[in-house]
């Protein structure tokens, strides 16, 4: 009885300490923001690809286009041989100081801050090679991105409050343990020492101190043998159950891991890394029904490469595959984490934007079309221009759509009209 209570007290104290450690660990992980840093690095590399395609002397114009297209991008600068920002667009003292602090002697995204228009901003600063295939540090470019809010400070506050609660609970448990030792443990230890030899005499319990707890002693003695046997049996059963649960858990974990890997491979396009058409068949229907039932919007952007067959015929399929990879990386960097990008066909892509209005979908489509045209016109010199055409449709603008297929058909019809009208543009399905 006594050892069990002491173990229980220790376990409670260990649990509250472990809870505080977990809270602080989660807070630290959230403050570091590894997923945000990875996404910022990928966007910075895409921006560098667009900048390297600019003709000599037009860096400022290309930087201005990037600043206009990316809402999160605040500044672009060349990095000189002293690892400091050179030419900055736009030129601002606060932005230059923030970028200097962020990119000096660092190899990854760094959190920083700046004051712009009397507003304190939390920023990501990152620098990447000007050419992805040439890591020459004398040709680098730096970027400042607006940082998304994190929950780190709140979790640190929760961690401090949790530590205070843990200390209070631990002190209370310690006091209770000391009280229990004085009131119960010490009398039972005295009783145990007084129990020597044969104490039974004529069916009565003798030889005990007059102030002991005879009821506790009698119960302990009468159940000791039985409890030992039961404990031994339970120990064997627990060992068998533990081994069985461990084996079952390992089997389930391995099966679920293989199942998830197989599902990801089945719904992922190996060339672009985007979702494939099977994803639409399995996931788009439930997504459409959920948004329609909640009364929330769902926007679709259908993209198609213009004159892509001409590129394959003149420069081969290898050049076509490289262009498709770039298009996949471009649309992946332009959408939000909750959005889905799908390679619909050979040179067709579909973007599914839950809870996005038609205006927001148009903005995404125009940004992708403009950046793609800027890249292909500067890097690829083809007889026929390589551009993107886009058709947009949204659930709120087409409430008569009863199925996801009908909404997808509206976006496809808008794309067809863009193709007929001259390509390299964005058109929205008409509201009925």
Secondary structure as the mmCIF struct_conf table of DSSP 4:
data_model
#
loop_
_struct_conf.conf_type_id
_struct_conf.id
_struct_conf.beg_label_comp_id
_struct_conf.beg_label_asym_id
_struct_conf.beg_label_seq_id
_struct_conf.end_label_comp_id
_struct_conf.end_label_asym_id
_struct_conf.end_label_seq_id
HELX_RH_AL_P HELX_RH_AL_P1 UNK A 2 UNK A 32
HELX_RH_AL_P HELX_RH_AL_P2 UNK A 34 UNK A 52
TURN_TY1_P TURN_TY1_P1 UNK A 53 UNK A 53
BEND BEND1 UNK A 54 UNK A 54
HELX_LH_PP_P HELX_LH_PP_P1 UNK A 55 UNK A 55
TURN_TY1_P TURN_TY1_P2 UNK A 56 UNK A 57
HELX_RH_AL_P HELX_RH_AL_P3 UNK A 59 UNK A 69
TURN_TY1_P TURN_TY1_P3 UNK A 71 UNK A 72
STRN STRN1 UNK A 73 UNK A 79
TURN_TY1_P TURN_TY1_P4 UNK A 81 UNK A 82
BEND BEND2 UNK A 83 UNK A 84
STRN STRN2 UNK A 85 UNK A 89
BEND BEND3 UNK A 90 UNK A 90
HELX_RH_AL_P HELX_RH_AL_P4 UNK A 93 UNK A 103
TURN_TY1_P TURN_TY1_P5 UNK A 104 UNK A 105
BEND BEND4 UNK A 107 UNK A 108
STRN STRN3 UNK A 110 UNK A 116
TURN_TY1_P TURN_TY1_P6 UNK A 117 UNK A 118
STRN STRN4 UNK A 119 UNK A 129
BEND BEND5 UNK A 130 UNK A 130
STRN STRN5 UNK A 131 UNK A 131
TURN_TY1_P TURN_TY1_P7 UNK A 132 UNK A 133
STRN STRN6 UNK A 134 UNK A 134
TURN_TY1_P TURN_TY1_P8 UNK A 137 UNK A 138
BEND BEND6 UNK A 139 UNK A 139
STRN STRN7 UNK A 140 UNK A 146
HELX_LH_PP_P HELX_LH_PP_P2 UNK A 147 UNK A 149
BEND BEND7 UNK A 151 UNK A 151
HELX_RH_AL_P HELX_RH_AL_P5 UNK A 152 UNK A 180
HELX_RH_PI_P HELX_RH_PI_P1 UNK A 181 UNK A 185
HELX_RH_AL_P HELX_RH_AL_P6 UNK A 186 UNK A 194
BEND BEND8 UNK A 197 UNK A 197
STRN STRN8 UNK A 200 UNK A 201
TURN_TY1_P TURN_TY1_P9 UNK A 202 UNK A 203
STRN STRN9 UNK A 204 UNK A 205
BEND BEND9 UNK A 207 UNK A 208
TURN_TY1_P TURN_TY1_P10 UNK A 210 UNK A 211
BEND BEND10 UNK A 212 UNK A 212
HELX_RH_AL_P HELX_RH_AL_P7 UNK A 214 UNK A 266
TURN_TY1_P TURN_TY1_P11 UNK A 267 UNK A 267
STRN STRN10 UNK A 268 UNK A 268
TURN_TY1_P TURN_TY1_P12 UNK A 270 UNK A 272
BEND BEND11 UNK A 273 UNK A 274
STRN STRN11 UNK A 275 UNK A 275
HELX_RH_AL_P HELX_RH_AL_P8 UNK A 277 UNK A 279
HELX_RH_PI_P HELX_RH_PI_P2 UNK A 280 UNK A 284
HELX_RH_AL_P HELX_RH_AL_P9 UNK A 285 UNK A 294
TURN_TY1_P TURN_TY1_P13 UNK A 295 UNK A 295
STRN STRN12 UNK A 298 UNK A 306
TURN_TY1_P TURN_TY1_P14 UNK A 307 UNK A 307
HELX_RH_AL_P HELX_RH_AL_P10 UNK A 308 UNK A 315
HELX_RH_AL_P HELX_RH_AL_P11 UNK A 317 UNK A 334
BEND BEND12 UNK A 335 UNK A 335
TURN_TY1_P TURN_TY1_P15 UNK A 337 UNK A 338
STRN STRN13 UNK A 340 UNK A 343
BEND BEND13 UNK A 345 UNK A 347
STRN STRN14 UNK A 348 UNK A 354
TURN_TY1_P TURN_TY1_P16 UNK A 355 UNK A 355
HELX_RH_AL_P HELX_RH_AL_P12 UNK A 358 UNK A 379
BEND BEND14 UNK A 383 UNK A 384
STRN STRN15 UNK A 387 UNK A 394
TURN_TY1_P TURN_TY1_P17 UNK A 395 UNK A 397
TURN_TY1_P TURN_TY1_P18 UNK A 399 UNK A 400
BEND BEND15 UNK A 403 UNK A 403
HELX_RH_AL_P HELX_RH_AL_P13 UNK A 404 UNK A 421
TURN_TY1_P TURN_TY1_P19 UNK A 422 UNK A 422
BEND BEND16 UNK A 423 UNK A 425
STRN STRN16 UNK A 426 UNK A 428
HELX_LH_PP_P HELX_LH_PP_P3 UNK A 429 UNK A 431
#
